[in-house]
Amino acid sequence: MLKVAIKDFRSEVRAAMDVSHFIKEAQLLLDVDETSVEGVLDRMLSALLDQEPLATIEEAKATLFVKDSGERT
């Protein structure tokens, strides 16, 4: 088993850049009527994918979430 080294993410330059980029690119959805987590997620992905017409919501979900059978080999 390989042990992962502890990092201080407060001093990581890339982390600070990612947060800055996220804040600049964030979208605020005010008219969300969905009440389920899946409905809200679909709405968020729809807003994001308006800028990326080559991907579908189903493809984005498949990339973000994986099904874990719970079995470890």
Buried (B, 14 or more C-beta within 10 A) or exposed (E): EEEEEEEEEEEEEEEEEEEEEEEEEEEEEEEEEEEEEEEBBBBBBEEBBEEEEEEEBEEBEEEEEEEEEEEEE
